[in-house]
Every structure is written in structure tokens, then in C-alpha cells.
Amino acid sequence: MKFFIYNTNKEIAAQIENYIYEERELLNKCVEIDVSYSINDTLKILKTDEWYDLLYLGINNFDEDVFRIASIIRNKYKTKGPEIIFTDYDTTECHKLFKYEPLNFYCYPIRKEIIKVDIEKIFNRVNKEENEVLKFHYDGITKGVSFDEIIYIEAKGNNSEIYKKDGNVDNATESISKIESRVKTEGFIKCHRSYIANLKYIEGYSHNKIYIEGGYEIPIGRTYAKEVKKIIFK
């Protein structure tokens, strides 16, 4: 699980960071935390491919910079993105931030108990998503697609194309071998060095092709033929 804390007040940022670290043993999961005290550093970090599960953003009397950060986050992650929690000394005008779909708003001082509740919520969500969604990168944007939505995946050089049952194709700036390691236990089969198919949508096969729902045909590589037949008729 990965967290991000932005706050110009270093003491408050340190307090939130310590509360999170205190809960990591309880969750029995690796915890990473990035902390930023300046808007410029925060904007640089958000331009990378880093994925965060939860961000604590200090509003600082509704500073416009925080609105910029929240807007970038929601625009960057096209699917269900990270959760955001806004923190400030006063939340009487927190309605201005509803459009960024925050998980919550907190007034200082922040209590350890509510941090624990946040982490448990995110922990449960992350565990669920890890079992249901393929996360990948494209042009610096972290995206995700349900395994059930994927019909097949095709290699395009060092990149990949993800064909979905709605007819759309997602591009990933990741190799098919890297993606294979994430989908091989989710009902997918590699039938060619450049193709991975979702077993759920296979309608038939010949000695050198797999026929997939929607009229798709993908090749079977010679070295994969025996394994394909074994798995399909298992």
C-alpha cells in the first residue's frame, strides 16, 4: 500500500506519517509513504507513474494549489483512482471540494483512531482490486481494467494492446511478458509469444488458431500448442 502526504506544516505531516506506520504491522502489508511540503515538489511527483492508494492533502485555508493537486489526480487516473482526504483547521467550506470525490475531511488535530479507520478501508479496497483489476501504465497515466473485461492481449514491440469485450482497445507501455505475470492466475493462457487469451471467451480452436467471442482469431504458436490443448480441454 502506498500513501502520499502533502502539507506545508511539517509537524502535521510527520504526525500523519507516524500514525500510518504504526498500523502497518496490524495490516501485515508493506507500507510506503511519500511526503511533500511544497506544491512544486508535489506536482513533479504527480507527473510520474507512481500509484498511490490514499493521499492526505493539507488544504491550508483552501489554498488554490490544493485544488490543482486534486484536479490533477482525478484527471490522471481515468478509472477508480486513489482516495483523497483533505485536512485543515476549518472545514466549514469543504463543500467546495465535493467535486473531487474525497473519502473524508478532517480538522486538526487529527486523531490516530480515524487514521486507523482510513487505512482499514483502503486495505480492504486494495485487496479486492488486486483480485479483480489489471493495473498498467500508458503515457504516464496509471489505468486499470477488470480481468473480466479483457478478451485478449497482443504484444506490440515493447508495448501491449488490451482488447476488451466492449470493442475498445487499451494501450499499455509495458511488455506482454510483464503483463503475463499478473494475469496468468486469473484465467488467461499464453497461446503465442505475442498473444494472451482469456479462457472465458474462447469459443474454439484449430491446430494453429484460437477463435474468440466477437469474431476474433489469434494464432497459436507451435511451442504453445500442446499446453493450449491441455488447458482448454481440462
Backbone as CSV, one residue per row, in Angstrom:
resi,resn,N_x,N_y,N_z,CA_x,CA_y,CA_z,C_x,C_y,C_z
1,MET,0.848,-1.187,0.000,0.000,0.000,0.000,0.885,1.240,0.000
2,LYS,0.476,2.235,-0.776,1.305,3.435,-0.879,0.483,4.678,-0.562
3,PHE,1.066,5.534,0.278,0.393,6.743,0.732,1.193,7.976,0.319
4,PHE,0.466,9.088,0.181,1.118,10.366,-0.123,0.568,11.423,0.826
5,ILE,1.475,12.214,1.389,1.075,13.281,2.311,1.617,14.605,1.784
6,TYR,0.713,15.558,1.564,1.144,16.915,1.211,0.649,17.859,2.293
7,ASN,1.593,18.544,2.920,1.227,19.527,3.932,2.411,20.464,4.138
8,THR,2.156,21.747,4.134,3.239,22.711,4.343,3.682,22.750,5.802
9,ASN,2.863,22.178,6.684,3.211,22.089,8.099,3.905,20.746,8.344
10,LYS,5.208,20.775,8.565,5.982,19.541,8.693,5.583,18.718,9.914
11,GLU,5.173,19.378,10.985,4.775,18.648,12.191,3.507,17.836,11.946
12,ILE,2.545,18.437,11.260,1.303,17.717,10.957,1.583,16.560,10.007
13,ALA,2.418,16.806,8.996,2.766,15.745,8.044,3.440,14.581,8.765
14,ALA,4.344,14.892,9.687,5.051,13.850,10.438,4.094,13.064,11.324
15,GLN,3.118,13.749,11.894,2.140,13.076,12.749,1.326,12.063,11.949
16,ILE,0.840,12.473,10.781,0.069,11.560,9.934,0.939,10.383,9.497
17,GLU,2.178,10.684,9.123,3.106,9.633,8.690,3.326,8.612,9.804
18,ASN,3.538,9.074,11.017,3.762,8.165,12.146,2.541,7.305,12.429
19,TYR,1.353,7.897,12.339,0.129,7.137,12.569,-0.010,6.004,11.545
20,ILE,0.330,6.300,10.301,0.233,5.276,9.252,1.217,4.142,9.521
21,TYR,2.460,4.494,9.842,3.470,3.469,10.098,3.114,2.596,11.295
22,GLU,2.445,3.162,12.266,2.059,2.385,13.444,1.046,1.295,13.106
23,GLU,0.335,1.459,12.000,-0.696,0.488,11.624,-0.196,-0.590,10.673
24,ARG,1.015,-0.462,10.155,1.451,-1.396,9.113,1.587,-2.830,9.616
25,GLU,1.994,-3.024,10.867,2.109,-4.381,11.393,0.735,-5.015,11.560
26,LEU,-0.235,-4.198,11.935,-1.598,-4.693,12.090,-2.132,-5.230,10.764
27,LEU,-1.803,-4.547,9.674,-2.301,-4.930,8.354,-1.458,-6.017,7.702
28,ASN,-0.259,-6.246,8.243,0.631,-7.263,7.686,0.851,-7.043,6.193
29,LYS,1.100,-5.798,5.824,1.290,-5.456,4.420,2.347,-4.365,4.318
30,CYS,3.134,-4.409,3.243,4.168,-3.404,3.032,3.529,-2.025,2.879
31,VAL,4.097,-1.045,3.566,3.582,0.324,3.514,4.689,1.261,3.039
32,GLU,4.373,2.074,2.038,5.298,3.097,1.559,4.616,4.454,1.684
33,ILE,5.392,5.456,2.089,4.833,6.795,2.269,5.754,7.826,1.621
34,ASP,5.193,8.651,0.755,5.911,9.799,0.204,5.343,11.054,0.849
35,VAL,6.232,11.962,1.242,5.806,13.193,1.911,6.359,14.391,1.151
36,SER,5.520,15.401,0.971,5.947,16.632,0.297,5.448,17.835,1.088
37,TYR,6.312,18.864,1.163,5.946,20.084,1.883,5.763,21.275,0.937
38,SER,5.998,21.060,-0.351,5.885,22.171,-1.305,5.031,21.772,-2.500
39,ILE,4.359,22.737,-3.074,3.497,22.485,-4.223,4.317,22.048,-5.431
40,ASN,5.493,22.637,-5.635,6.308,22.289,-6.803,6.782,20.841,-6.753
41,ASP,7.238,20.400,-5.582,7.670,19.003,-5.443,6.495,18.051,-5.652
42,THR,5.342,18.441,-5.141,4.153,17.601,-5.280,3.756,17.450,-6.744
43,LEU,3.777,18.541,-7.480,3.414,18.489,-8.898,4.397,17.626,-9.693
44,LYS,5.673,17.673,-9.336,6.674,16.839,-10.011,6.391,15.360,-9.770
45,ILE,6.061,15.027,-8.531,5.780,13.632,-8.182,4.554,13.124,-8.929
46,LEU,3.537,13.961,-9.028,2.297,13.539,-9.672,2.438,13.373,-11.182
47,LYS,3.519,13.878,-11.746,3.756,13.714,-13.180,4.425,12.380,-13.495
48,THR,4.833,11.653,-12.465,5.463,10.348,-12.664,4.390,9.266,-12.756
49,ASP,4.841,8.006,-12.883,3.915,6.874,-12.979,3.526,6.313,-11.613
50,GLU,3.900,6.999,-10.548,3.618,6.477,-9.213,2.116,6.322,-8.973
51,TRP,1.766,5.202,-8.355,0.378,4.952,-7.964,0.270,5.095,-6.452
52,TYR,-0.739,5.831,-5.997,-0.983,5.972,-4.561,-2.383,5.467,-4.235
53,ASP,-2.492,4.777,-3.110,-3.792,4.272,-2.678,-4.573,5.323,-1.900
54,LEU,-3.851,6.188,-1.184,-4.511,7.221,-0.385,-3.611,8.447,-0.280
55,LEU,-4.216,9.631,-0.477,-3.476,10.888,-0.361,-4.114,11.767,0.708
56,TYR,-3.282,12.267,1.619,-3.718,13.251,2.610,-3.236,14.619,2.125
57,LEU,-4.167,15.502,1.807,-3.814,16.812,1.264,-4.214,17.917,2.234
58,GLY,-3.221,18.659,2.723,-3.494,19.781,3.611,-4.019,20.965,2.810
59,ILE,-5.216,21.422,3.139,-5.867,22.477,2.360,-5.231,23.837,2.600
60,ASN,-4.802,24.098,3.832,-4.175,25.379,4.172,-5.072,26.565,3.819
61,ASN,-6.219,26.606,4.485,-7.191,27.685,4.269,-7.660,27.759,2.820
62,PHE,-7.907,26.588,2.250,-8.437,26.470,0.887,-7.525,27.124,-0.147
63,ASP,-6.255,26.813,-0.005,-5.242,27.262,-0.964,-5.578,26.697,-2.347
64,GLU,-5.524,27.535,-3.371,-5.834,27.109,-4.734,-4.891,26.010,-5.219
65,ASP,-3.679,25.953,-4.666,-2.728,24.921,-5.077,-3.261,23.524,-4.784
66,VAL,-3.979,23.385,-3.678,-4.528,22.076,-3.327,-5.613,21.672,-4.321
67,PHE,-6.381,22.648,-4.789,-7.381,22.361,-5.820,-6.698,21.842,-7.083
68,ARG,-5.551,22.433,-7.420,-4.797,21.993,-8.599,-4.344,20.548,-8.439
69,ILE,-3.847,20.222,-7.251,-3.380,18.861,-6.994,-4.528,17.863,-7.134
70,ALA,-5.647,18.168,-6.495,-6.803,17.267,-6.540,-7.311,17.099,-7.967
71,SER,-7.319,18.183,-8.731,-7.773,18.127,-10.121,-6.854,17.247,-10.964
72,ILE,-5.546,17.376,-10.761,-4.576,16.560,-11.499,-4.778,15.082,-11.190
73,ILE,-4.998,14.768,-9.923,-5.183,13.375,-9.517,-6.408,12.772,-10.188
74,ARG,-7.515,13.496,-10.151,-8.749,12.961,-10.732,-8.674,12.867,-12.255
75,ASN,-7.920,13.752,-12.897,-7.768,13.691,-14.355,-6.762,12.627,-14.779
76,LYS,-5.785,12.379,-13.931,-4.720,11.431,-14.266,-5.207,9.996,-14.235
77,TYR,-5.961,9.652,-13.203,-6.408,8.277,-13.043,-7.810,8.152,-13.611
78,LYS,-7.898,7.575,-14.816,-9.166,7.547,-15.535,-10.151,6.541,-14.955
79,THR,-9.630,5.481,-14.361,-10.523,4.542,-13.689,-10.604,4.954,-12.228
80,LYS,-11.126,4.086,-11.391,-11.202,4.389,-9.969,-9.807,4.681,-9.450
81,GLY,-9.585,5.904,-9.037,-8.249,6.316,-8.640,-8.038,6.275,-7.147
82,PRO,-6.962,6.905,-6.686,-6.660,6.926,-5.255,-7.734,7.661,-4.466
83,GLU,-7.841,7.316,-3.206,-8.729,8.051,-2.320,-8.008,9.318,-1.845
84,ILE,-8.778,10.380,-1.626,-8.222,11.647,-1.158,-8.887,12.028,0.159
85,ILE,-8.072,12.458,1.117,-8.594,13.021,2.359,-8.014,14.423,2.507
86,PHE,-8.888,15.410,2.652,-8.452,16.785,2.843,-8.366,17.090,4.338
87,THR,-7.344,17.843,4.720,-7.174,18.210,6.126,-6.981,19.722,6.238
88,ASP,-7.533,20.304,7.302,-7.404,21.752,7.502,-7.817,22.088,8.931
89,TYR,-7.644,23.351,9.288,-8.068,23.813,10.612,-9.568,24.071,10.653
90,ASP,-10.165,24.236,9.485,-11.589,24.563,9.415,-12.182,23.915,8.169
91,THR,-13.264,23.175,8.314,-13.877,22.511,7.158,-15.271,23.071,6.854
92,THR,-15.534,24.295,7.281,-16.866,24.865,7.055,-17.160,25.078,5.570
93,GLU,-16.116,25.196,4.758,-16.332,25.385,3.323,-15.898,24.167,2.511
94,CYS,-15.926,23.012,3.159,-15.452,21.802,2.487,-16.327,21.407,1.300
95,HIS,-17.551,21.963,1.225,-18.427,21.644,0.094,-17.791,22.034,-1.241
96,LYS,-16.830,22.962,-1.209,-16.149,23.381,-2.435,-15.312,22.250,-3.037
97,LEU,-15.041,21.233,-2.227,-14.168,20.149,-2.666,-14.922,18.872,-3.028
98,PHE,-16.244,18.904,-2.956,-17.034,17.704,-3.226,-16.772,17.141,-4.622
99,LYS,-16.513,18.018,-5.589,-16.337,17.554,-6.970,-15.105,16.664,-7.138
100,TYR,-14.206,16.698,-6.153,-13.015,15.846,-6.219,-13.238,14.492,-5.547
101,GLU,-14.451,14.246,-5.106,-14.869,12.964,-4.535,-13.931,12.472,-3.424
102,PRO,-13.731,13.284,-2.398,-12.838,12.861,-1.308,-13.458,11.774,-0.443
103,LEU,-12.589,10.996,0.178,-13.052,9.992,1.128,-13.541,10.664,2.402
104,ASN,-12.864,11.784,2.786,-13.263,12.470,4.010,-12.579,13.831,4.121
105,PHE,-13.012,14.619,5.125,-12.400,15.895,5.501,-12.103,15.827,6.999
106,TYR,-10.904,16.236,7.385,-10.553,16.203,8.797,-10.059,17.560,9.277
107,CYS,-10.465,17.895,10.498,-9.950,19.092,11.165,-8.779,18.699,12.062
108,TYR,-7.817,19.599,12.199,-6.722,19.379,13.141,-7.234,19.658,14.554
109,PRO,-6.704,18.954,15.544,-5.708,17.884,15.434,-6.341,16.577,14.950
110,ILE,-5.580,15.822,14.188,-6.077,14.558,13.647,-5.820,13.442,14.650
111,ARG,-6.848,12.664,14.906,-6.727,11.585,15.888,-6.226,10.295,15.232
112,LYS,-5.462,9.559,15.976,-4.902,8.296,15.493,-6.004,7.317,15.098
113,GLU,-7.118,7.340,15.829,-8.195,6.382,15.586,-8.791,6.519,14.183
114,ILE,-8.916,7.766,13.696,-9.528,7.933,12.375,-8.552,7.545,11.265
115,ILE,-7.253,7.699,11.528,-6.253,7.241,10.561,-6.347,5.722,10.420
116,LYS,-6.538,5.050,11.543,-6.662,3.592,11.531,-7.863,3.159,10.700
117,VAL,-8.983,3.858,10.856,-10.191,3.539,10.078,-9.929,3.734,8.585
118,ASP,-9.244,4.835,8.233,-8.905,5.095,6.827,-8.109,3.944,6.235
119,ILE,-7.075,3.540,6.952,-6.168,2.511,6.446,-6.899,1.183,6.268
120,GLU,-7.774,0.857,7.195,-8.528,-0.390,7.079,-9.437,-0.370,5.852
121,LYS,-10.047,0.790,5.578,-10.895,0.916,4.386,-10.079,0.713,3.116
122,ILE,-8.922,1.375,3.061,-8.076,1.275,1.875,-7.507,-0.133,1.734
123,PHE,-7.129,-0.731,2.846,-6.598,-2.092,2.827,-7.617,-3.059,2.219
124,ASN,-8.865,-2.941,2.641,-9.917,-3.815,2.115,-10.156,-3.566,0.633
125,ARG,-10.117,-2.292,0.225,-10.325,-1.968,-1.186,-9.183,-2.478,-2.049
126,VAL,-7.952,-2.291,-1.567,-6.777,-2.730,-2.325,-6.791,-4.243,-2.503
127,ASN,-7.104,-4.966,-1.438,-7.156,-6.427,-1.537,-8.188,-6.880,-2.551
128,LYS,-9.328,-6.204,-2.573,-10.378,-6.557,-3.519,-9.947,-6.251,-4.947
129,GLU,-9.354,-5.068,-5.164,-8.944,-4.670,-6.510,-7.814,-5.539,-7.049
130,GLU,-6.908,-5.953,-6.163,-5.798,-6.788,-6.611,-6.291,-8.108,-7.178
131,ASN,-7.466,-8.529,-6.738,-8.037,-9.781,-7.223,-8.946,-9.592,-8.427
132,GLU,-9.228,-8.346,-8.813,-10.207,-8.101,-9.863,-9.702,-7.251,-11.024
133,VAL,-8.639,-6.497,-10.825,-8.246,-5.491,-11.809,-6.788,-5.628,-12.239
134,LEU,-6.562,-5.470,-13.542,-5.206,-5.392,-14.076,-4.824,-3.918,-14.135
135,LYS,-3.801,-3.535,-13.396,-3.305,-2.159,-13.445,-2.127,-2.096,-14.410
136,PHE,-2.079,-1.019,-15.196,-0.999,-0.856,-16.160,-0.764,0.627,-16.401
137,HIS,0.328,0.938,-17.110,0.671,2.331,-17.380,0.592,2.637,-18.866
138,TYR,0.203,3.871,-19.161,0.235,4.364,-20.540,0.460,5.871,-20.519
139,ASP,1.552,6.311,-21.126,1.890,7.738,-21.190,1.868,8.399,-19.816
140,GLY,2.405,7.712,-18.832,2.495,8.294,-17.502,1.221,8.232,-16.691
141,ILE,0.172,7.632,-17.253,-1.104,7.526,-16.547,-1.298,6.095,-16.062
142,THR,-1.652,5.941,-14.808,-1.969,4.622,-14.273,-3.427,4.321,-14.563
143,LYS,-3.668,3.212,-15.233,-5.026,2.832,-15.603,-5.326,1.440,-15.069
144,GLY,-6.553,1.030,-15.191,-6.931,-0.294,-14.730,-8.110,-0.822,-15.518
145,VAL,-8.164,-2.127,-15.681,-9.286,-2.758,-16.369,-9.587,-4.081,-15.676
146,SER,-10.858,-4.364,-15.511,-11.274,-5.614,-14.886,-10.802,-6.793,-15.729
147,PHE,-10.323,-7.841,-15.073,-9.908,-9.043,-15.802,-11.062,-9.576,-16.650
148,ASP,-12.261,-9.448,-16.137,-13.433,-9.957,-16.839,-13.709,-9.195,-18.129
149,GLU,-13.194,-7.960,-18.237,-13.422,-7.137,-19.425,-12.436,-7.453,-20.548
150,ILE,-11.356,-8.145,-20.224,-10.295,-8.397,-21.205,-10.593,-9.654,-22.019
151,ILE,-10.572,-9.519,-23.355,-10.753,-10.671,-24.238,-9.397,-11.302,-24.549
152,TYR,-8.475,-10.467,-25.014,-7.111,-10.952,-25.225,-6.142,-9.779,-25.214
153,ILE,-4.858,-10.107,-25.144,-3.795,-9.101,-25.093,-2.784,-9.420,-26.188
154,GLU,-2.372,-8.388,-26.909,-1.430,-8.574,-28.015,-0.190,-7.711,-27.809
155,ALA,0.981,-8.296,-28.043,2.233,-7.550,-27.935,2.413,-6.657,-29.156
156,LYS,2.898,-5.459,-28.913,3.249,-4.517,-29.970,4.638,-3.976,-29.655
157,GLY,5.654,-4.715,-30.090,7.015,-4.346,-29.729,7.203,-4.498,-28.230
158,ASN,7.658,-3.440,-27.583,7.829,-3.465,-26.126,6.564,-3.034,-25.391
159,ASN,5.511,-2.739,-26.145,4.236,-2.331,-25.564,3.190,-3.425,-25.764
160,SER,1.981,-3.174,-25.300,0.906,-4.159,-25.427,-0.413,-3.464,-25.732
161,GLU,-1.308,-4.207,-26.390,-2.671,-3.741,-26.632,-3.629,-4.684,-25.925
162,ILE,-4.551,-4.109,-25.161,-5.505,-4.891,-24.377,-6.876,-4.769,-25.028
163,TYR,-7.361,-5.858,-25.607,-8.654,-5.865,-26.297,-9.754,-6.219,-25.302
164,LYS,-10.802,-5.377,-25.292,-11.863,-5.539,-24.303,-13.181,-5.942,-24.957
165,LYS,-14.063,-6.517,-24.162,-15.308,-7.047,-24.717,-16.263,-5.958,-25.188
166,ASP,-16.019,-4.700,-24.806,-16.858,-3.610,-25.305,-16.379,-3.104,-26.663
167,GLY,-15.327,-3.742,-27.212,-14.816,-3.367,-28.521,-13.680,-2.362,-28.486
168,ASN,-13.418,-1.789,-27.330,-12.337,-0.815,-27.203,-11.002,-1.502,-26.935
169,VAL,-9.929,-0.776,-27.208,-8.579,-1.293,-27.001,-7.799,-0.312,-26.132
170,ASP,-7.201,-0.822,-25.057,-6.336,-0.004,-24.204,-4.884,-0.270,-24.568
171,ASN,-4.101,0.786,-24.650,-2.669,0.654,-24.907,-1.904,0.704,-23.595
172,ALA,-0.916,-0.161,-23.478,-0.091,-0.201,-22.271,1.377,-0.083,-22.663
173,THR,2.094,0.788,-21.991,3.525,0.930,-22.257,4.286,-0.064,-21.381
174,GLU,3.884,-1.327,-21.508,4.508,-2.426,-20.774,4.559,-3.644,-21.681
175,SER,5.584,-4.461,-21.519,5.730,-5.648,-22.358,4.685,-6.696,-22.002
176,ILE,4.396,-7.573,-22.950,3.394,-8.611,-22.706,3.890,-9.604,-21.648
177,SER,5.198,-9.804,-21.555,5.724,-10.724,-20.536,5.502,-10.170,-19.135
178,LYS,5.584,-8.857,-19.003,5.339,-8.231,-17.705,3.865,-8.352,-17.325
179,ILE,2.992,-8.164,-18.307,1.556,-8.286,-18.056,1.183,-9.738,-17.783
180,GLU,1.844,-10.664,-18.476,1.550,-12.093,-18.296,1.683,-12.512,-16.839
181,SER,2.685,-11.991,-16.151,2.910,-12.375,-14.759,1.745,-11.978,-13.856
182,ARG,0.949,-10.993,-14.291,-0.181,-10.526,-13.475,-1.486,-11.232,-13.808
183,VAL,-1.588,-11.789,-15.018,-2.872,-12.372,-15.429,-2.875,-13.900,-15.467
184,LYS,-1.714,-14.524,-15.346,-1.643,-15.972,-15.557,-2.446,-16.779,-14.544
185,THR,-2.731,-16.198,-13.384,-3.542,-16.911,-12.388,-5.002,-16.451,-12.408
186,GLU,-5.367,-15.661,-13.435,-6.717,-15.102,-13.492,-7.536,-15.658,-14.659
187,GLY,-7.198,-16.864,-15.118,-7.970,-17.485,-16.188,-7.517,-17.105,-17.583
188,PHE,-6.245,-16.778,-17.740,-5.688,-16.425,-19.045,-4.659,-17.465,-19.468
189,ILE,-4.468,-17.583,-20.781,-3.492,-18.524,-21.308,-2.649,-17.849,-22.379
190,LYS,-1.349,-18.068,-22.327,-0.471,-17.552,-23.373,-0.417,-18.594,-24.479
191,CYS,-0.906,-18.228,-25.663,-1.001,-19.177,-26.767,0.027,-18.901,-27.861
192,HIS,0.747,-17.813,-27.711,1.728,-17.386,-28.709,2.633,-16.390,-27.995
193,ARG,3.846,-16.228,-28.461,4.742,-15.304,-27.762,4.213,-13.873,-27.752
194,SER,3.263,-13.584,-28.668,2.712,-12.227,-28.758,1.247,-12.130,-28.343
195,TYR,0.660,-13.234,-27.837,-0.769,-13.212,-27.516,-1.078,-13.930,-26.208
196,ILE,-1.999,-13.338,-25.459,-2.559,-13.955,-24.261,-4.074,-13.887,-24.391
197,ALA,-4.761,-15.004,-24.170,-6.218,-15.048,-24.334,-6.914,-15.320,-23.004
198,ASN,-8.101,-14.742,-22.863,-8.943,-15.011,-21.699,-9.741,-16.281,-21.988
199,LEU,-9.530,-17.317,-21.193,-10.194,-18.605,-21.417,-11.712,-18.481,-21.455
200,LYS,-12.225,-17.508,-20.741,-13.675,-17.320,-20.652,-14.306,-17.041,-22.009
201,TYR,-13.539,-16.430,-22.924,-14.108,-16.000,-24.201,-13.672,-16.855,-25.389
202,ILE,-12.977,-17.952,-25.130,-12.562,-18.840,-26.215,-13.750,-19.699,-26.652
203,GLU,-14.069,-19.639,-27.957,-15.203,-20.399,-28.490,-14.762,-21.667,-29.214
204,GLY,-13.501,-21.723,-29.604,-12.997,-22.905,-30.288,-11.564,-22.690,-30.732
205,TYR,-10.975,-23.746,-31.314,-9.609,-23.598,-31.808,-9.338,-24.638,-32.881
206,SER,-8.371,-24.341,-33.726,-7.890,-25.285,-34.730,-6.435,-25.580,-34.396
207,HIS,-5.712,-26.208,-35.312,-4.330,-26.560,-34.995,-3.430,-25.334,-34.870
208,ASN,-3.860,-24.191,-35.448,-2.990,-23.009,-35.385,-3.705,-21.702,-35.041
209,LYS,-4.986,-21.794,-34.619,-5.730,-20.581,-34.276,-6.655,-20.812,-33.089
210,ILE,-6.909,-19.726,-32.368,-7.935,-19.726,-31.329,-9.037,-18.779,-31.794
211,TYR,-10.289,-19.219,-31.657,-11.435,-18.401,-32.052,-12.078,-17.834,-30.789
212,ILE,-12.182,-16.522,-30.778,-12.642,-15.830,-29.580,-13.957,-15.116,-29.841
213,GLU,-14.780,-15.072,-28.817,-16.069,-14.380,-28.883,-15.900,-12.983,-29.476
214,GLY,-16.799,-12.641,-30.409,-16.715,-11.339,-31.060,-16.093,-11.411,-32.439
215,GLY,-15.766,-12.642,-32.887,-15.199,-12.812,-34.218,-13.693,-12.665,-34.296
216,TYR,-13.025,-12.651,-33.156,-11.569,-12.515,-33.151,-10.896,-13.870,-33.388
217,GLU,-9.769,-13.832,-34.082,-8.936,-15.013,-34.280,-7.503,-14.643,-33.932
218,ILE,-6.871,-15.462,-33.110,-5.474,-15.199,-32.765,-4.668,-16.482,-32.956
219,PRO,-3.402,-16.360,-33.324,-2.595,-17.546,-33.644,-2.162,-18.341,-32.418
220,ILE,-1.897,-19.616,-32.665,-1.299,-20.483,-31.649,0.132,-20.776,-32.090
221,GLY,1.082,-20.445,-31.268,2.478,-20.731,-31.587,2.767,-22.217,-31.430
222,ARG,3.686,-22.729,-32.220,3.991,-24.163,-32.174,4.393,-24.634,-30.782
223,THR,5.184,-23.836,-30.116,5.664,-24.253,-28.791,4.572,-24.189,-27.719
224,TYR,3.442,-23.547,-28.051,2.355,-23.392,-27.077,1.183,-24.336,-27.351
225,ALA,1.175,-24.998,-28.520,0.018,-25.785,-28.956,-0.378,-26.877,-27.962
226,LYS,0.584,-27.627,-27.467,0.289,-28.729,-26.551,-0.335,-28.217,-25.258
227,GLU,0.214,-27.139,-24.721,-0.297,-26.582,-23.468,-1.685,-25.982,-23.658
228,VAL,-1.909,-25.342,-24.816,-3.226,-24.760,-25.109,-4.293,-25.852,-25.125
229,LYS,-4.023,-26.933,-25.829,-4.980,-28.040,-25.914,-5.241,-28.640,-24.538
230,LYS,-4.197,-28.786,-23.760,-4.318,-29.372,-22.425,-5.207,-28.517,-21.527
231,ILE,-5.020,-27.196,-21.578,-5.769,-26.297,-20.698,-7.214,-26.145,-21.156
232,ILE,-7.429,-26.008,-22.456,-8.790,-25.813,-22.968,-9.669,-27.023,-22.681
233,PHE,-9.097,-28.211,-22.744,-9.892,-29.427,-22.530,-9.736,-29.992,-21.125
234,LYS,-9.213,-29.192,-20.229,-9.017,-29.645,-18.851,-10.358,-29.871,-18.157
